[in-house]
Amino acid sequence: MRTLGDDKQVPKIVYSCYFTRSREGEQFVPEHVFSYQIAGTLFMNDGHKDYTFKEGEFRINRRNQLIKFVKQPPPDGEFKTLSIYLDQETLRKFSLEYGYTGEPHQEGDPILELKPNALYKSFMDSLLPYLQQNQTINGNLQAIKLKEAILILLQVNPELKDILFDFSEPGKIDLEAYMNKNFHFNVELQRFAYLTGRSLATFKRDFEKVFHSSPSRWLQQRRLQEAHYLIKEKGKTPSEVYLELGFEDLSHFSFAFKKTYGVAPSKI
């Protein structure tokens, strides 16, 4: 991974490059991200829907989302992406300068597939000389490039203003529906609380009322239940499901599974 920002500040233009093998993982996306798939294929899942991005395609990851991903390099090649992080501070300054506002709490997919456009391509290409020469973009130039990215996105897709300039925090949402959709993400309870519009104390209290269990106990049992189903009914192996369901390592998963079901997952 290479950043194109000044080392003294948080990089907001990031170039990722991986060799030879697929990589998978999950992440919390705290800011909007405008990305260009230069080479290879990126598979993403938001807990409900699958997305696939191939060479030459563009996307926006909306902020405050949980995402699982698999990065697959092309045959005998490298996986490459270029990502522009549109942070809240930058967007607020842009909003004040240009008078843009957005409607709060806009519903929609966490990942937006953008139709190919020459303006997107020319913008991303303008950053490539810095990559090829392993240079950095100083703070002032980085700020200009971020502003250019926002202007281009709004010119091509004016409706994005309601997403980019929605500065509201997550509102209080249906806890049962959210947790049943996102139980397989391995994130801290504080993160689940924030994403459901609650303080940690309120989250725990509401969770007890809804599920009649503590969050930690319910999460483990729900993940084990799903693992049992995937192994027995879908023929998946323990090594295929433990990361998919939010367990940190295979040994912990196997121990918890055997304690609950009385048999090792490999024996199902």
N, C-alpha and C positions, 0 to 999 in steps of 0.2 A: 504494500500500500504506500502511496506517495501523496503528500499534501502539497497544494499549490499556494498556501498562505504563508504569511510571515510566522516564523517559529515562535515569536513572542506573543502571538494571539491564537485563539482557537481557530483551527483551519476550517474553512467553510466550502472549499473546493477540494475534492478528494478523488484521487485516481487509485483504483484497486486493480491489482494484477495477481493472478494465481496460476501456477503451473500444473500441468499433467493430470491432477486428480480432482475429483469433485470434493467440495466442502459443503457441509450443512451446519445449520445452527438456528438460533432464534434471537430476536432482538426486540427491544422496545424502541419505537421511533418517536423521539420527543419533539422533532421539528419536521416541517415539510421538507421533502427532498426531491429535487428535479434531477433525473438520472438518464444517462445515455448508455445503452448496451453496445459497447464497441466490438466485443468478440465473445464467443461462448454463449451459453444459455443460462438464464436465471429462472428458477422455479420458486414461486412464493405461495404461501397459504396464510390467510388471515383468520383461520379457525372455522371458516364457513365456505370459502371459495378458493379455488386454485387459479394461479396466474402463471403464464409463461412468457418470457421476454427473450427474443432472439436478437442476433446481430443487426444493428441499425435501428432498433426500436427505442422509444422514449416513454418515460413514466413519471408519475408523481406519487410518492408515498405521503399520505396525509399524516399530520402530527398526532401524537397520543394514541398510537396503535401498536398492537402486538403482532409480530410477523414471524413465521418460520420460513426458511429459505434453503435452497440447494444451489450452489454455484458449480456449473459444469463447463469445464474448458472444451474447446473444439478439439477434434483429433489432432494430436501432435502440435497443439498450440496453447495459447494462454487465454485465460478468462480475464476480460478487461471491462471495467465500467468507469464512467466519469460522473461524479455526483456533486450537485450544488445544494448546500444546506441553507435553506431560507429560514433563518432563525427569527424569533419573535421581535427582537430588538431592531433588526434590519427592516422587517415588514412594518413595524410601527413608525419608524422614521419615514419610510416610503409613503405610508398612508397619510402622514401629516404633510409631507411635501407636495403630494399630488392629489390629495383630497379623496382618496379611495376609502370606502367603508364596505363592510360585509354584513350579511345577516347572521346572527349567532346560531350555533348548533345546527349546521347544515348536515342533513343525513346523506348517506351515499357510501360507496365502496371505499375502504381504506386505501386502496391502490387504484390510481387512475391511469388507464392506458391511453396515451396521447397518440393521435394520428400523426404519421410522418409529415414533417414540414421543413421546407428549405431554411427557414429562419432558425429552427432548432439546430439543424445540422451545421449551419454556418457559425452559430454561436459556439457550439462545442468544438468545432474545428479551430476556432480562434484560440482555444486554450492548449491545443496539442503542441505547438512549438515549445511551450514551457515544459511539457512532459518529455519531449524528445531531447531537449537540451538539459534536462534535470535542473531547471531554474526554479526560483520561487517568485511568487507575485507579492509585492509589498502591500501593506495594509490599504493604502489609498487606491491602488489599482484593483485589489480584490473587491473593495466596496463598489467600484464602478462596474465591475463584471457582475456582481450580484444584482445591482440595479438594472443592468442590461438584461439579465435573465428574467427578472420580474416583468419588465416592460414587454419583452418578447412573448412571454406566456400570456399576458393580458391582451396583447394585440391579436394573437392567434385564437385565444379562448377567453373572451371577456367575462364569461360566467365564472371563471376561476376566482374572481374578486371575492365572492361569498365564502370561499374556502380560505384563501390566503389572508384575508383581513378579518377573519373571525377570531377575535382574541379572547373569547370567553373560555373559561375552564370547564372541564367535564361536568355536566349536570347530574343530579341524582337519578339513577336509572334503575330498571328492574334487576335486582340482584340475582334472583334465581335464574333468569334467562341468560344473563351475562356469564355467570359462573359455569353453567352447563355448556356454554359455547366455548369458553376459554380455559377450562380446568387444566388442559394439557400444556399450557405455557408455564415454564419454570421461572416465575418471577416472585419477588417478595410480596408479602401481604400488604405492605405499604403502597405498592404499585397498584394492586387490585383495588385497594381502597380509593386511591386517587382517581382511577379510571372509572369507578362507579359513582363518583361525586360525593365521597364520604371521607371523614377523618378516619384514622385507623380504629379509634375507639368505637365510633358509630358503625363502622364496617363490621367489627366483631360482634357488636350487639345485634345488628340487623341480621347478620349471618346466623347467629344462634336461633333467632326467631323463625327464620325461613327454613333452615336445614336441621335444626335441633342437634347441632354438633358444632365443634370448634372448626374454624377454617382449615387448620393443618390436618386434623383427623379426617375431615370430609374429603379434602383434596387427595390424600393418599388413597382412601378407599375408592373414590371415584376413578382414579387413575388405574388402580389395580383391577377394578371391575371392567374397565375398557380393555386393559391388557389381556385379561382372561378371554374376553370375547374375540379379540383380534387373533390370539394364538389358537384358540380352539375352533372358532368358526371360520376364520379367514386364512388360517394356515401360516400366519406370520411367525417368525422366530423371535425369541427374547431380545436378541441383539438388534432386531429391526424396530422393536416397539418401545424400548425403555427410554430412549432420547425423545422419540415422537410424543411420549406421554409425560414428559417433564421430570423424569428421574435423572439424577446427576451421574450415576454410574451403574453398571450392570450388576455388580455385586449387591449394592443396596436394593436394587429392584428385585433381584432373585430372593434375597433374604425376606423382604417384606411380602412378596408373593407367597412364598412357602409358609410363612407364619399365618397368612390369611386363609390360604386354600389347602394347606397340609401337604402340598407337593410342589416340587421345583417347577418353574415354568417350562423348563426343557423337557419335562416328563408329561406334559399335557398332550 
